[in-house]
Amino acid sequence: MAAAVVAAAILFFFGLHTPPVAHADTDTVTVLPAVIDGSGVPNDILNYSLTITNTSNVQENIFATVCELTASGTQVFANPSQDDRATLLAAWIGVSRGAILLQPGQSTTTPVEIQISPYAAAGDYHAVIAFVEGGTRDDAEQHLNGAPQTLIDMSVASGLTASLRIDAFSSVKSFYTGFPVVFTYIIENNGQVSSTPSGQMTFYDRSGHELGSIDANPENIPLAPGAKQSYTAPWQGQEGLGQYRAVLDLSYGGENSDLQDTALVWVLPWKKILVLFTTLFILTIAFAIWLHHEYEKRHHRRRRAIENLLKRKNFETTIDLRHPHE
């Protein structure tokens, strides 16, 4: 496409129009650089400079004329106050429109500012800045044939961006009796273009040991501008019980596009819980029986000790009531 536009520009300036009047040509005036290749995004401001030299033996009165160039080689004069600034590169170009008076052998530098429209669509744009001799601007703009010129090729990338944020992240249920555990998260796109979040969920036990990870968006579901989307991801963990921590780590391209959040979930398998409670119950009963048995043993020993003590005391306190002379 760019090659076709350049060829069209050459044909336009060197053969498609034949106005039979005097004008500046490439034998008397030169302009450098011949081509400007630029790139940017909407709202960018790009600055360049052109050097115009009078190589003739006479004074030249020159006007800069900006023309939009189409792929077919057709030129369109740009009037920034009237043209659609979102679609015409020529309407983004700022260059002095006053007369440039050059003495023989004199050179001058002309600044060129290109301010890309904030509404420009992504694509390639082409324009020409021609330097035409004439008594007035109106006269000069009628006679472009053979005029020295600079071709401007501008590539505009999309200035629209996605801006995602995590609106919510949790397990579907607060606790599970077994695996798999299903997590869900909601993403909101506050940007102007569609985007597809990608990343992983990583899982940890209460000690911080990593247990594994899964794809957070295995179906690559995109998110439209201004929309919210719910995503789900099941985790088939190993057998176990307790509280687990899930870390959601996402990205969606570009700079500062990382998202992260954390969710907690309990996994309490009912079979293991039943076995645990049954075991605890049996141990509790066994301990109670043992404790009762120990209590009975100690109580029995204490009772016998008291009985023996009472017997000894009764024996020692027995009174002999017989007469001492008997």
C-alpha positions as CSV (number, residue, x, y, z in Angstrom):
1,M,0.0,0.0,0.0
2,A,2.8,2.5,0.9
3,A,4.6,1.7,-2.3
4,A,1.5,2.3,-4.3
5,V,0.9,5.6,-2.6
6,V,4.5,6.8,-3.2
7,A,4.2,5.8,-6.9
8,A,0.9,7.6,-7.1
9,A,2.5,10.7,-5.6
10,I,5.3,10.7,-8.1
11,L,2.9,10.3,-11.0
12,F,0.7,13.1,-9.6
13,F,3.5,15.6,-9.3
14,F,5.4,14.7,-12.4
15,G,2.8,14.0,-15.0
16,L,-0.8,13.8,-14.1
17,H,-1.3,17.6,-14.2
18,T,0.1,20.0,-16.8
19,P,-0.6,23.6,-15.9
20,P,1.4,25.8,-18.4
21,V,2.6,28.5,-16.0
22,A,5.8,29.4,-14.3
23,H,6.5,27.7,-11.0
24,A,9.2,26.5,-8.7
25,D,10.5,23.1,-9.7
26,T,13.0,20.6,-8.5
27,D,15.7,22.2,-10.6
28,T,15.5,25.5,-8.7
29,V,14.3,24.5,-5.2
30,T,15.0,21.4,-3.2
31,V,13.3,20.1,0.0
32,L,14.7,17.6,2.4
33,P,13.8,15.1,3.6
34,A,11.9,13.8,0.6
35,V,9.9,11.3,2.8
36,I,8.8,11.4,6.5
37,D,7.7,8.1,7.9
38,G,5.9,8.6,11.2
39,S,3.8,6.6,13.7
40,G,1.8,7.4,16.7
41,V,-1.5,7.1,18.5
42,P,-4.5,9.5,18.7
43,N,-3.6,12.7,20.4
44,D,0.1,12.4,19.8
45,I,2.0,15.5,18.7
46,L,4.9,14.8,16.4
47,N,7.4,17.5,15.3
48,Y,9.6,17.5,12.2
49,S,11.6,20.1,10.2
50,L,12.0,20.5,6.5
51,T,15.0,22.3,4.8
52,I,14.2,24.3,1.7
53,T,17.0,25.5,-0.5
54,N,16.9,27.9,-3.5
55,T,19.4,26.4,-6.0
56,S,18.6,28.9,-8.8
57,N,20.1,32.2,-9.7
58,V,16.9,34.2,-9.0
59,Q,14.8,35.0,-6.0
60,E,12.0,32.5,-5.3
61,N,8.7,33.3,-3.6
62,I,7.4,30.0,-2.3
63,F,4.3,28.8,-0.5
64,A,3.8,25.5,1.4
65,T,0.7,23.7,0.3
66,V,-0.6,20.6,2.2
67,C,-2.5,18.0,0.2
68,E,-4.2,14.7,1.2
69,L,-3.0,11.8,-0.9
70,T,-5.2,8.8,-1.7
71,A,-4.1,5.4,-2.9
72,S,-5.3,6.3,-6.4
73,G,-3.0,9.3,-6.5
74,T,-5.8,11.9,-6.2
75,Q,-4.9,14.9,-4.1
76,V,-7.3,16.7,-1.8
77,F,-6.6,20.2,-0.5
78,A,-7.1,20.2,3.3
79,N,-8.8,23.1,5.1
80,P,-8.6,22.1,8.8
81,S,-11.6,24.3,9.6
82,Q,-13.8,22.3,7.3
83,D,-12.4,18.9,6.7
84,D,-13.0,15.8,8.8
85,R,-10.0,15.9,11.1
86,A,-10.5,12.3,12.1
87,T,-9.8,11.0,8.6
88,L,-7.4,13.4,6.9
89,L,-3.7,13.4,7.6
90,A,-3.5,16.8,5.8
91,A,-5.8,18.3,8.4
92,W,-3.4,17.2,11.2
93,I,-0.4,18.9,9.7
94,G,0.6,22.3,10.9
95,V,3.1,24.3,8.7
96,S,3.6,28.0,8.1
97,R,1.3,29.1,5.3
98,G,3.1,32.4,4.8
99,A,5.3,33.2,1.8
100,I,8.9,31.9,2.0
101,L,11.2,34.3,0.2
102,L,14.5,32.7,-0.7
103,Q,17.5,34.5,-2.3
104,P,19.7,32.6,-4.7
105,G,21.6,29.9,-2.8
106,Q,19.7,30.6,0.4
107,S,18.3,27.8,2.7
108,T,15.7,27.9,5.4
109,T,14.2,25.4,7.9
110,T,10.5,25.1,8.2
111,P,9.0,23.3,11.3
112,V,6.2,20.8,10.7
113,E,3.9,19.7,13.5
114,I,1.6,16.7,13.2
115,Q,-1.2,16.4,15.8
116,I,-3.0,13.2,15.3
117,S,-6.7,13.5,15.8
118,P,-8.0,12.1,19.1
119,Y,-10.7,10.4,16.9
120,A,-8.4,8.9,14.3
121,A,-9.0,5.3,13.4
122,A,-6.0,2.9,13.3
123,G,-4.5,2.7,9.8
124,D,-2.1,4.3,7.4
125,Y,-2.5,7.9,6.2
126,H,-0.6,9.8,3.4
127,A,-0.2,13.5,2.6
128,V,2.1,15.8,0.7
129,I,3.6,19.1,1.6
130,A,4.5,20.8,-1.7
131,F,6.5,24.1,-2.0
132,V,5.1,26.0,-4.9
133,E,6.3,29.3,-6.5
134,G,3.7,32.0,-7.0
135,G,2.9,35.6,-6.5
136,T,0.1,34.7,-4.1
137,R,-1.1,31.5,-2.4
138,D,-4.1,31.2,-4.6
139,D,-1.8,31.4,-7.7
140,A,0.6,28.9,-6.2
141,E,-2.1,26.3,-5.3
142,Q,-3.2,26.2,-8.9
143,H,0.3,25.1,-10.2
144,L,1.6,22.0,-8.4
145,N,3.1,20.2,-11.4
146,G,6.8,19.4,-10.8
147,A,6.9,21.3,-7.4
148,P,9.4,20.0,-4.9
149,Q,7.6,18.2,-2.1
150,T,7.8,16.0,0.9
151,L,5.7,12.8,1.2
152,I,4.4,12.1,4.7
153,D,3.4,8.5,5.6
154,M,1.8,8.2,9.0
155,S,0.9,5.0,10.7
156,V,-1.7,5.4,13.5
157,A,-2.1,2.7,16.0
158,S,-5.2,2.3,18.1
159,G,-5.3,4.6,21.1
160,L,-8.1,2.6,22.7
161,T,-7.2,0.4,25.6
162,A,-8.8,-2.2,27.8
163,S,-8.9,-1.5,31.6
164,L,-9.9,-4.6,33.6
165,R,-10.5,-4.9,37.3
166,I,-11.5,-7.8,39.5
167,D,-15.0,-7.1,40.9
168,A,-15.2,-10.4,43.0
169,F,-13.3,-13.6,43.6
170,S,-14.5,-16.5,45.9
171,S,-15.4,-20.1,45.9
172,V,-18.9,-21.0,44.9
173,K,-19.6,-22.4,48.4
174,S,-18.0,-21.5,51.6
175,F,-17.0,-25.1,52.4
176,Y,-16.9,-28.3,50.5
177,T,-17.2,-32.0,51.6
178,G,-14.7,-33.0,48.9
179,F,-13.1,-32.1,45.6
180,P,-13.4,-30.6,43.1
181,V,-13.7,-27.1,44.5
182,V,-15.2,-24.5,42.1
183,F,-14.0,-20.9,42.2
184,T,-15.6,-18.0,40.4
185,Y,-14.5,-14.5,39.7
186,I,-16.0,-11.4,38.0
187,I,-14.0,-9.1,35.8
188,E,-15.2,-5.7,34.7
189,N,-13.8,-3.9,31.6
190,N,-13.8,-0.2,32.0
191,G,-11.8,0.4,28.8
192,Q,-12.8,0.9,25.2
193,V,-11.7,-2.3,23.5
194,S,-12.4,-6.0,24.1
195,S,-9.8,-7.9,26.1
196,T,-9.3,-11.5,27.1
197,P,-7.8,-12.1,30.6
198,S,-5.4,-14.9,31.0
199,G,-3.5,-16.3,34.0
200,Q,-3.6,-18.9,36.7
201,M,-5.1,-19.8,40.1
202,T,-2.5,-21.1,42.5
203,F,-3.5,-23.0,45.7
204,Y,-1.8,-23.2,49.1
205,D,-2.4,-25.0,52.3
206,R,-2.5,-23.2,55.7
207,S,1.3,-23.7,56.0
208,G,1.9,-21.8,52.8
209,H,2.9,-24.9,50.8
210,E,1.9,-24.7,47.1
211,L,-0.4,-27.5,46.1
212,G,-0.9,-26.8,42.4
213,S,-2.4,-24.4,39.9
214,I,-5.0,-24.3,37.1
215,D,-5.7,-22.1,34.1
216,A,-8.0,-19.3,35.3
217,N,-9.6,-18.8,31.9
218,P,-9.3,-22.1,30.0
219,E,-12.0,-21.2,27.4
220,N,-10.3,-17.8,26.6
221,I,-13.6,-16.0,27.1
222,P,-13.2,-12.3,26.0
223,L,-14.7,-9.3,27.8
224,A,-16.4,-6.6,25.8
225,P,-15.9,-2.9,26.6
226,G,-18.1,-1.7,29.5
227,A,-19.2,-5.3,30.4
228,K,-18.8,-7.6,33.3
229,Q,-18.1,-11.3,32.9
230,S,-18.2,-14.2,35.3
231,Y,-15.6,-16.9,35.0
232,T,-15.4,-20.2,36.7
233,A,-12.6,-22.6,37.3
234,P,-12.8,-26.0,39.1
235,W,-9.8,-27.2,41.2
236,Q,-9.4,-31.0,41.5
237,G,-7.1,-31.0,44.6
238,Q,-5.6,-34.0,46.4
239,E,-7.4,-35.7,49.2
240,G,-7.2,-33.7,52.4
241,L,-9.1,-31.5,54.7
242,G,-8.7,-28.0,56.2
243,Q,-8.6,-24.4,54.9
244,Y,-7.0,-23.6,51.5
245,R,-6.0,-20.3,50.0
246,A,-6.4,-19.6,46.2
247,V,-4.4,-16.8,44.6
248,L,-5.8,-15.4,41.3
249,D,-3.1,-13.9,39.0
250,L,-4.2,-12.4,35.7
251,S,-2.9,-10.3,32.9
252,Y,-4.5,-8.8,29.8
253,G,-1.7,-7.3,27.8
254,G,0.1,-4.0,27.9
255,E,1.7,-2.2,30.7
256,N,0.3,-2.1,34.2
257,S,-2.1,-4.9,33.3
258,D,-1.6,-7.4,36.1
259,L,-4.5,-8.3,38.4
260,Q,-4.4,-10.3,41.6
261,D,-6.8,-11.4,44.4
262,T,-7.1,-14.0,47.1
263,A,-9.9,-16.3,48.3
264,L,-10.2,-18.8,51.1
265,V,-12.2,-22.1,51.3
266,W,-12.7,-25.0,53.7
267,V,-12.7,-28.6,52.5
268,L,-14.2,-31.0,55.0
269,P,-14.7,-34.5,53.5
270,W,-17.7,-36.1,55.3
271,K,-16.3,-39.6,55.3
272,K,-13.1,-38.4,57.0
273,I,-15.0,-36.2,59.3
274,L,-17.2,-39.2,60.3
275,V,-14.2,-41.5,60.9
276,L,-12.6,-38.7,62.9
277,F,-15.6,-38.1,65.1
278,T,-16.2,-41.9,65.5
279,T,-12.6,-42.4,66.6
280,L,-12.8,-39.4,69.0
281,F,-16.1,-40.8,70.4
282,I,-14.6,-44.3,71.0
283,L,-11.5,-42.8,72.5
284,T,-13.7,-40.6,74.8
285,I,-15.7,-43.6,75.9
286,A,-12.6,-45.7,76.5
287,F,-11.0,-42.9,78.5
288,A,-14.2,-42.5,80.6
289,I,-14.3,-46.2,81.3
290,W,-10.7,-46.2,82.3
291,L,-11.1,-43.1,84.4
292,H,-14.1,-44.7,86.2
293,H,-12.2,-47.9,86.7
294,E,-9.3,-46.0,88.2
295,Y,-11.6,-44.1,90.4
296,E,-13.3,-47.3,91.7
297,K,-9.9,-48.8,92.4
298,R,-8.7,-45.8,94.3
299,H,-12.0,-45.6,96.2
300,H,-11.9,-49.2,97.1
301,R,-8.4,-49.0,98.4
302,R,-9.2,-45.9,100.4
303,R,-12.3,-47.5,101.9
304,R,-10.4,-50.6,103.0
305,A,-7.7,-48.4,104.5
306,I,-10.3,-46.5,106.5
307,E,-11.9,-49.7,107.7
308,N,-8.6,-51.1,108.8
309,L,-7.8,-47.9,110.7
310,L,-11.2,-48.0,112.4
311,K,-10.6,-51.6,113.5
312,R,-7.3,-50.8,115.1
313,K,-8.8,-47.8,117.0
314,N,-11.7,-49.9,118.3
315,F,-9.3,-52.6,119.6
316,E,-7.1,-50.1,121.4
317,T,-10.0,-48.3,123.1
318,T,-11.7,-51.5,124.5
319,I,-12.3,-51.1,128.4
320,D,-11.9,-54.1,130.8
321,L,-14.8,-53.9,133.3
322,R,-13.8,-56.9,135.4
323,H,-12.9,-56.4,139.2
324,P,-9.2,-56.2,139.7
325,H,-9.3,-58.8,142.5
326,E,-11.0,-61.3,140.4
